[in-house]
Amino acid sequence: MSACNAQMNDLDVIHSYLDSQASRCFNLLYQRYSGKVYAKCLTLLGDTALAEDATQEIFTKIFLNLGRFNEKSKFSTWLYSITYNFCIDYIRKKKKEKAVFSDEMEKAPDMAEDNIPDKEMLELNLLQLEQVMDSLKAGDRAILLMKYQDGEQIKDIAEQFGKSESAIKMQIKRAKERARKIREESFAIEA
């Protein structure tokens, strides 16, 4: 395959890169998607320096694992899933670090506070949501995040997945049903 150029679609660029290892091909993918990856990282992590570092680490992962891309979804969907999972893993790691620190603070004398029930309830709901989202297949998770977190329109999602709007609506409906079932199975839902 010849050298990569901006007119090539993602799959052709990927195949050309895998065949030739030409840095121009990987740079082309980076140029196309680094802004979107950075924006998603900034949304999830809430810090520009963290988002910049995360973007670089995500593209390093992509660089090392591009041969594993199985073409069952669009490259952009695969990349979105890696980005989301990377950021969620980072957030979890930070929460665990905070939890260890917070446990130590609770054991300290004269530092106990009784009335934080609202905060605990909100955190429980967020933890439930996180667990449900983690239990979903990557495709379901991605489409729900695109619709509800990113606020993307059905027609834009359909375009990204290369499907009709009605197919996307049905996929969102089914993903929501699976999420509800996971929540009901995982947590005792109070009436």
N, C-alpha and C positions, 0 to 999 in steps of 0.2 A: 504494500500500500504506500502511496506517496506521502510526502510530508503533510502535516496537519495544517489546515487553514480555517479561518473563521466561518466559512460557508458550510463546513462539515457538520453533520448532526452529532450528538453526544456519542452514540454507539460507534460511529465511524472513527471518531477521535480516540475512543477507548481502544478499539481494535488496532488502530494504527500505533498507539502508544505501546500496547502489549506486544506487537510484532517488532517494533523498532527501538523501544525504550527512549524515543526522542523526547527530550525535555520540553520542546515546543508544544507537544501534544498535551502533556500534563499541565503546562502553563496555561494553555487555552482553557482547560477545564477549570483551573484556578481562577482565571479572569472571569469566566462566566458565572461562577457560583460563590466566590469568596465573599462578595457583598451580602448575598442572601444568608450565608452561613453566619457571618458576623452579626447581621441584624437579628437572627434567631437566637444566637448566643447572648446578645445584649438584652433581648427581651426576657430570656430565661434566667440569666445570671445577674442582670441589673448593674453591671459595672463594666466600663469601657476597657480597662486593662485586662480584666478577666476574660472578656469577650474576645479581645485580640489574641490572647494566649490560647484560648480554647479553639479559635479558628485555625491557628497554626497547628495545634495538636491534631485537630480533626483532619486537616489536609495531609498531615504526616500519616495518619491512620489510613486514609484513602490511598495515598501513594503506595503504602506497604501492602494493601489488601485489594487493590484494583483487580487483580486476577481472580478474586473470589466473587466479583459482581456477576450474578447469574442471569441477568437480563429478564427476570420474571416481572420486574417493574421498571419504570423509567429510572434513569440514573438519578434524576432530581429527587425522586421519592426515596431511593436508597440512601442518598446523601442526607436528606431530611431526617430519616430514621436514625442514622448514625449521629447526626448533630444533636437530636433530641435526647438520645440515650446517653451521649457523652455528658451533656449538661445536667441531666437528671442524676447521673452517677456522681458528678461533682457536688451537686446540691446535697445528696444523701450523705456523702462523706463529710461535708461541712456540718450537717445536722448532727451526725454522730459525734463529731468533735465538740460541738456545743453541748450536746447531751452529757458527755463526760464531764465537761467543765461545770455544767449546771448541777449535776449530781453532787459534785464536790462542794459547790456553794450551798446546797441544801443541807449538807451534813455539818456545815460550819455553825457554831453556836450563835444564837441571837439573830439569825438571818431568815427565819421562817415567816412566810406570809400565807394566810389562809385563803383569801378570797381572790382566786383567779379562775373560777369555774367557766366563765365565758370563753376565755382564751383557750382553755383545755378542750372545750367542746369544738371550737373552731379548728384547732389543730387536729383533733380526731377526725373531723370531716375532711380536712385536707389530706391527712394520712390515708383515709379510706379511698379518696379519689385517686391518690397516687398509686395505691395498691391495685385498684381496679384497672387503671390505665396500664400499669406494668403487666397485668395479667392478660391484656388483650394482645392479639397478633399485631405485628408491626404495621400492617396495612390499615387495620381498624384504628389503631392508635393515631397513625399519621393523618388519616382522613378526619377524625374527630378533632384533632388539634388544629388542623387547617381551618375547619369550619368554626369551631367555638373559641379557640384561643386566638387564632390569627384573624378571624372574622372574614375569611375569604368567601367570595360569592360562589354559588354552585357552578356557574358557567366557567369560572376561573379554575376551580378544582377539576372540573370535567376536562378542560383543556390540558391541564398538567398530567392527568392520568390517561389522556387520549380516549375518553369514554363519553357517552351521551350524558346530558344533564339528568335524565330520568334514571339512568344506571347509577349515577353518583348519589342521587336522592335515595334510591333503594339501598345502596351500600351504607350510607349514613344511618338509615333506619335500622338496618340489620346490626351495625356496629353498636348503636345505642341499645338495642335489645340484648346483645351479648354482654354489654357493660352492665346493664341492669341485672341480668341473670348472675353475673359474677359477684356483684354487690350483694344480692340477696343470699347467695350461697356462702359468701365470705363473712358477712356481718349479720347479726341479729337486728332486723329492721323493726323498730318500735312502731306500734300502731298509734 
